[in-house]
């Protein structure tokens, strides 16, 4: 019997086709070996799985629902749009799915601290929440631009007890926050776990975070079938920065005849530095310990990137996303700032749901897809709520009349 995609990818060295791996300094090799061996053991452990199940059910509030967006579907005059409501997950985004699991892993490893980068702050809030739950110290590295832009999430992290480390070099956004956290982790790896915030980084994190996020797709497939008399959606849509929410929902449908769309941030335009559309314009390259597709300068360095959504503001993409694009399993789509803001306000006014700017990229593309395919059903991963973004949006984009 042939293995399913998820059980066959990645290989033992963490490669999805030619992408992935672990390109790390010698002083971190033992730490990542320890994490890999622990995850391999615990992912098969009844006690670990049962504890995580109870956390998800009784603390996170899973399963999150699938919702038929009737008003938006009618507005688009076309296909039927459904939302997987990860914005209703505790802390307001999909990030807690892997943060609680990573913190539980840290406890099993005897670590006293968890640390990570954050862009939009959703991963930082989720990790600070997990740290509070398990009684761990928490250190969050965040670019100064994002600290200013995402003040509500910064305050939430501080209330939860996290130490915020401002990052002031480079563009002062997500890529620099990752640089800073990796550097800090080198001297703390014996007592801390770097809880990477997406399906990026050295092996085993792309696989591990995907597996922890796969609950989104598992739930969504069953829920959608119950709502539609056993059918599958025609298309599944998710935004892609690093790619964790996308891999979460794609995991449920990857072996099925369903179109999978990963929506990248086109930002202000197609020129280098105006967007963060790595899959659309990037080339093969190594950054932050893994090989993938990344936006690069002429010298081969990570290029400056831009997105209205801080959580998508990254010059590379998870290796599995690169692999799926390369083999033709996923379709790369884009949404620019104007389309994203329009979708942000449209869903707010039509459905009473204020989405994260990251999720608004996926919604923007789903609206276009619905108009073009009036007989099809479209399932969107609404990966987070927009509380963190409302001050920034109304200060920079006028409320619609």
C-alpha positions as CSV (number, residue, x, y, z in Angstrom):
1,X,0.0,0.0,0.0
2,X,1.4,3.4,-1.0
3,X,2.3,5.8,1.8
4,X,0.2,9.0,2.1
5,X,2.0,12.2,1.3
6,X,2.3,13.3,4.9
7,X,3.9,10.0,6.0
8,X,6.4,10.1,3.1
9,X,7.5,13.7,3.4
10,X,10.0,14.9,4.5
11,X,12.8,12.3,4.3
12,X,15.0,11.4,7.3
13,X,17.2,14.4,6.8
14,X,14.3,16.8,6.7
15,X,14.2,17.3,2.9
16,X,11.0,17.9,0.9
17,X,12.4,17.0,-2.5
18,X,15.5,19.3,-2.7
19,X,14.2,21.8,-0.1
20,X,14.7,21.7,3.7
21,X,17.5,20.2,5.6
22,X,19.4,21.6,8.6
23,X,22.2,24.1,7.9
24,X,23.2,25.1,11.4
25,X,26.4,26.0,13.2
26,X,28.2,23.1,15.0
27,X,27.3,24.5,18.4
28,X,23.6,23.9,17.7
29,X,23.8,20.5,16.1
30,X,23.4,18.6,19.4
31,X,20.4,20.8,20.4
32,X,18.6,20.1,17.2
33,X,19.4,16.4,17.3
34,X,17.9,16.3,20.8
35,X,14.7,18.1,19.6
36,X,14.4,15.7,16.6
37,X,14.8,12.6,18.7
38,X,12.4,13.8,21.3
39,X,9.8,14.7,18.8
40,X,10.1,11.4,17.0
41,X,9.5,9.6,20.3
42,X,6.8,11.8,21.7
43,X,4.8,12.0,18.4
44,X,4.1,8.2,19.0
45,X,3.5,8.6,22.8
46,X,0.0,8.1,24.1
47,X,0.7,10.3,27.1
48,X,2.0,13.2,25.0
49,X,-0.8,12.9,22.4
50,X,-3.5,12.6,25.0
51,X,-2.3,15.6,27.0
52,X,-2.1,17.7,23.8
53,X,-5.7,16.5,22.9
54,X,-7.0,17.6,26.3
55,X,-5.2,21.0,26.0
56,X,-6.8,21.6,22.6
57,X,-10.2,20.6,23.7
58,X,-10.5,22.1,27.1
59,X,-8.1,25.1,26.9
60,X,-7.8,26.2,23.3
61,X,-11.5,25.6,22.4
62,X,-11.0,23.2,19.6
63,X,-12.5,22.2,17.2
64,X,-13.0,25.6,15.7
65,X,-16.0,25.7,13.3
66,X,-16.3,25.9,9.5
67,X,-18.7,28.7,8.6
68,X,-20.6,29.3,5.4
69,X,-20.1,33.0,4.5
70,X,-23.5,33.5,2.8
71,X,-23.5,37.3,2.6
72,X,-20.0,37.4,1.1
73,X,-20.8,34.6,-1.3
74,X,-23.9,36.5,-2.5
75,X,-21.9,39.8,-2.7
76,X,-19.3,38.1,-5.0
77,X,-22.1,36.7,-7.1
78,X,-20.4,33.5,-7.6
79,X,-18.9,30.6,-5.8
80,X,-19.7,29.5,-2.2
81,X,-17.2,30.8,0.3
82,X,-16.6,29.0,3.6
83,X,-14.2,30.0,6.4
84,X,-12.3,27.7,8.8
85,X,-12.5,29.9,11.9
86,X,-9.1,29.8,13.4
87,X,-9.7,33.3,14.6
88,X,-11.9,31.7,17.3
89,X,-9.0,29.6,18.5
90,X,-7.8,30.9,21.9
91,X,-5.5,33.9,21.5
92,X,-7.1,34.6,18.1
93,X,-5.1,32.7,15.6
94,X,-3.8,29.3,14.5
95,X,-0.4,29.9,16.1
96,X,-1.5,28.3,19.5
97,X,-1.8,24.9,17.8
98,X,1.9,24.5,17.6
99,X,2.9,26.8,20.5
100,X,1.1,24.6,23.1
101,X,2.7,21.6,21.5
102,X,6.2,23.1,21.4
103,X,5.9,24.2,25.0
104,X,4.8,20.7,26.0
105,X,7.8,19.4,24.2
106,X,10.0,21.8,26.1
107,X,8.6,20.5,29.4
108,X,9.3,16.9,28.4
109,X,12.9,17.9,27.5
110,X,13.3,19.6,30.9
111,X,13.7,23.1,29.5
112,X,13.0,26.1,31.7
113,X,12.4,28.6,28.9
114,X,10.9,29.0,25.5
115,X,12.0,31.7,23.0
116,X,11.0,32.8,19.6
117,X,10.7,35.5,17.0
118,X,7.4,37.2,16.0
119,X,6.3,39.5,13.3
120,X,2.6,40.3,13.7
121,X,2.8,39.3,17.3
122,X,0.4,36.3,17.0
123,X,3.1,33.8,17.5
124,X,4.5,35.8,20.3
125,X,1.2,36.0,22.1
126,X,0.5,32.3,21.6
127,X,4.0,31.4,22.9
128,X,3.7,33.7,25.9
129,X,0.3,32.1,26.6
130,X,1.8,28.6,26.4
131,X,4.7,29.7,28.7
132,X,2.2,31.0,31.3
133,X,0.2,27.7,31.1
134,X,3.3,25.5,31.6
135,X,5.2,27.8,34.0
136,X,8.1,28.5,31.7
137,X,10.1,31.7,31.0
138,X,9.4,33.3,27.7
139,X,11.6,35.6,25.5
140,X,10.2,37.1,22.3
141,X,12.4,38.9,19.7
142,X,10.5,41.5,17.6
143,X,11.6,44.1,15.1
144,X,11.1,47.7,16.2
145,X,8.9,48.5,13.2
146,X,6.5,45.6,14.1
147,X,6.6,46.6,17.8
148,X,5.2,50.0,16.8
149,X,2.8,48.6,14.3
150,X,1.4,45.8,16.5
151,X,1.1,47.5,19.8
152,X,-1.9,45.6,21.0
153,X,-0.1,42.3,20.7
154,X,3.0,43.7,22.4
155,X,0.9,44.7,25.4
156,X,-0.7,41.2,25.5
157,X,2.7,39.6,25.5
158,X,3.9,41.8,28.3
159,X,0.7,41.1,30.4
160,X,1.3,37.4,29.9
161,X,4.8,37.8,31.3
162,X,7.0,37.6,28.3
163,X,10.3,39.5,27.9
164,X,10.3,41.5,24.7
165,X,13.7,41.9,23.0
166,X,13.5,44.9,20.5
167,X,15.5,44.3,17.3
168,X,16.9,47.5,15.8
169,X,19.1,46.4,12.9
170,X,18.3,46.1,9.2
171,X,14.7,46.6,8.3
172,X,13.7,46.0,11.9
173,X,11.0,43.4,10.9
174,X,10.5,39.6,10.9
175,X,13.7,38.5,9.2
176,X,15.9,40.5,11.6
177,X,13.9,39.2,14.6
178,X,14.7,35.6,13.5
179,X,18.4,36.5,13.2
180,X,18.4,38.0,16.7
181,X,16.6,35.0,18.3
182,X,18.9,32.5,16.6
183,X,21.9,34.4,17.9
184,X,20.5,34.5,21.4
185,X,19.6,30.8,21.4
186,X,23.1,29.7,20.7
187,X,24.1,30.5,24.3
188,X,20.9,29.2,25.9
189,X,20.2,25.9,24.0
190,X,21.0,23.8,27.1
191,X,18.1,25.4,29.1
192,X,15.8,26.8,26.5
193,X,13.8,25.7,23.4
194,X,13.6,27.9,20.3
195,X,10.0,27.4,19.4
196,X,10.2,28.4,15.8
197,X,7.0,30.2,14.7
198,X,6.2,28.6,11.3
199,X,7.1,25.7,9.0
200,X,10.6,27.2,8.5
201,X,14.0,26.8,10.1
202,X,16.2,23.7,10.4
203,X,14.8,20.2,10.5
204,X,12.7,19.0,12.4
205,X,10.7,22.3,12.7
206,X,9.1,22.4,9.2
207,X,7.8,18.9,9.7
208,X,7.0,19.3,13.4
209,X,5.1,22.6,13.0
210,X,3.2,21.1,10.0
211,X,2.2,18.1,12.1
212,X,1.0,20.2,15.0
213,X,-1.0,22.5,12.6
214,X,-2.5,19.5,10.7
215,X,-5.4,19.5,13.2
216,X,-6.8,22.5,11.2
217,X,-7.1,20.4,8.0
218,X,-8.2,17.3,9.8
219,X,-11.1,19.2,11.4
220,X,-12.0,21.2,8.3
221,X,-12.3,18.1,6.1
222,X,-14.7,16.4,8.4
223,X,-16.7,19.5,9.1
224,X,-17.0,20.5,5.5
225,X,-18.2,17.0,4.6
226,X,-20.9,17.1,7.3
227,X,-22.1,20.5,6.0
228,X,-22.3,19.5,2.4
229,X,-23.4,15.9,2.4
230,X,-20.0,14.3,2.1
231,X,-18.4,16.6,-0.5
232,X,-15.0,18.1,-0.7
233,X,-14.4,21.7,-1.4
234,X,-13.3,22.5,-5.0
235,X,-10.6,24.8,-3.7
236,X,-8.8,25.5,-0.4
237,X,-7.2,28.9,0.1
238,X,-4.7,30.2,2.6
239,X,-2.2,33.0,2.9
240,X,1.5,32.2,2.8
241,X,4.3,33.9,4.6
242,X,6.3,31.2,6.2
243,X,3.4,28.9,5.5
244,X,2.2,27.3,8.8
245,X,-1.5,28.1,8.5
246,X,-1.4,27.0,4.9
247,X,0.3,23.7,5.6
248,X,-2.2,23.2,8.5
249,X,-5.3,23.3,6.3
250,X,-3.6,21.9,3.2
251,X,-2.6,18.8,5.2
252,X,-6.3,17.7,5.4
253,X,-6.7,17.7,1.6
254,X,-3.3,17.1,0.1
255,X,-4.1,13.5,-1.1
256,X,-7.5,14.6,-2.4
257,X,-8.6,16.1,-5.8
258,X,-8.8,19.6,-4.4
259,X,-7.1,22.7,-5.7
260,X,-4.7,24.2,-3.1
261,X,-4.0,28.0,-3.4
262,X,-1.2,29.7,-1.4
263,X,-1.7,33.4,-1.5
264,X,1.4,35.6,-1.2
265,X,1.6,39.3,-0.3
266,X,2.1,41.4,-3.5
267,X,2.3,44.5,-1.4
268,X,2.9,47.7,-3.4
269,X,4.1,46.2,-6.6
270,X,6.3,43.7,-8.4
271,X,9.7,45.4,-7.9
272,X,12.2,43.9,-5.4
273,X,11.5,45.5,-2.0
274,X,7.8,46.2,-2.8
275,X,6.4,42.7,-1.9
276,X,7.2,39.5,0.0
277,X,6.1,37.1,-2.8
278,X,8.9,34.6,-2.4
279,X,7.4,31.8,-4.4
280,X,6.4,34.1,-7.2
281,X,9.8,35.9,-7.6
282,X,12.4,34.1,-5.5
283,X,15.3,31.7,-6.3
284,X,16.7,28.8,-4.4
285,X,18.7,29.8,-1.4
286,X,19.7,29.0,2.2
287,X,18.6,31.2,5.1
288,X,17.9,30.6,8.8
289,X,19.1,27.0,8.6
290,X,17.1,25.7,5.7
291,X,17.1,25.6,1.9
292,X,14.1,27.0,0.1
293,X,12.9,29.6,-2.4
294,X,13.8,33.1,-1.3
295,X,13.8,36.7,-2.5
296,X,17.5,37.7,-3.1
297,X,19.6,40.6,-4.1
298,X,22.0,40.4,-7.1
299,X,24.7,39.3,-4.6
300,X,22.6,36.4,-3.4
301,X,21.7,37.9,0.0
302,X,18.1,37.9,1.4
303,X,16.4,40.9,-0.2
304,X,14.4,43.6,1.6
305,X,10.8,42.8,1.6
306,X,7.5,44.5,2.3
307,X,4.0,43.5,3.3
308,X,1.1,45.4,4.9
309,X,0.8,42.2,7.1
310,X,3.7,41.9,9.5
311,X,3.2,38.1,9.7
312,X,3.9,37.7,6.0
313,X,6.9,40.1,5.9
314,X,9.6,37.4,5.3
315,X,12.0,36.9,2.3
316,X,11.7,33.1,2.2
317,X,9.1,30.5,2.6
318,X,8.8,27.1,4.3
319,X,10.6,24.3,2.4
320,X,7.4,22.3,2.0
321,X,5.7,25.2,0.4
322,X,8.6,25.4,-2.1
323,X,8.4,21.7,-2.8
324,X,4.6,21.7,-3.3
325,X,4.9,24.6,-5.7
326,X,7.7,22.9,-7.6
327,X,5.9,19.6,-8.1
328,X,2.7,21.4,-9.1
329,X,0.6,20.4,-6.1
330,X,-0.2,23.9,-5.0
331,X,-1.1,27.0,-7.0
332,X,0.6,30.2,-6.1
333,X,-1.7,33.3,-6.1
334,X,-1.2,36.9,-4.8
335,X,-3.1,39.8,-3.3
336,X,-1.8,43.3,-3.1
337,X,-2.3,45.9,-0.3
338,X,-5.3,47.5,-2.0
339,X,-7.1,44.2,-2.5
340,X,-6.3,43.1,1.1
341,X,-7.7,46.3,2.7
342,X,-10.8,45.9,0.6
343,X,-11.3,42.4,1.8
344,X,-10.6,43.4,5.4
345,X,-13.4,45.9,5.3
346,X,-15.8,43.8,3.2
347,X,-15.8,40.8,5.5
348,X,-16.1,43.1,8.5
349,X,-19.2,44.8,7.0
350,X,-20.7,41.7,5.4
351,X,-20.1,39.0,7.9
352,X,-19.3,40.8,11.2
353,X,-15.8,39.2,11.3
354,X,-12.8,41.5,11.6
355,X,-9.9,39.4,10.1
356,X,-6.1,39.7,10.5
357,X,-4.4,41.4,7.6
358,X,-2.6,38.1,7.0
359,X,-5.9,36.3,6.5
360,X,-7.3,39.2,4.5
361,X,-4.9,38.3,1.7
362,X,-6.5,34.8,1.4
363,X,-10.0,36.3,1.6
364,X,-9.1,38.8,-1.1
365,X,-8.1,36.0,-3.5
366,X,-11.1,33.9,-2.5
367,X,-13.4,36.7,-3.5
368,X,-11.8,36.9,-7.0
369,X,-12.0,33.1,-7.3
370,X,-15.6,33.0,-6.3
371,X,-16.5,35.6,-9.0
372,X,-14.6,33.5,-11.6
373,X,-16.1,30.1,-10.6
374,X,-19.8,30.6,-9.7
375,X,-20.5,26.8,-9.3
376,X,-17.6,26.0,-7.0
377,X,-17.1,25.9,-3.3
378,X,-14.1,27.6,-1.7
379,X,-12.7,26.9,1.8
380,X,-10.6,29.7,3.2
381,X,-8.4,29.4,6.3
382,X,-9.3,32.5,8.3
383,X,-6.1,32.1,10.2
384,X,-6.5,35.0,12.7
385,X,-8.6,37.9,14.0
386,X,-7.8,41.5,13.3
387,X,-7.8,43.1,16.8
388,X,-4.0,43.6,16.5
389,X,-4.4,45.5,13.1
390,X,-7.4,47.8,13.7
391,X,-5.4,50.8,14.9
392,X,-2.9,50.6,12.0
393,X,-5.7,50.1,9.4
394,X,-7.9,53.0,10.5
395,X,-4.9,55.4,10.9
396,X,-3.7,54.6,7.3
397,X,-6.8,53.6,5.4
398,X,-10.0,55.6,5.6
399,X,-13.2,53.8,6.8
400,X,-15.4,53.0,3.8
401,X,-18.6,55.1,3.6
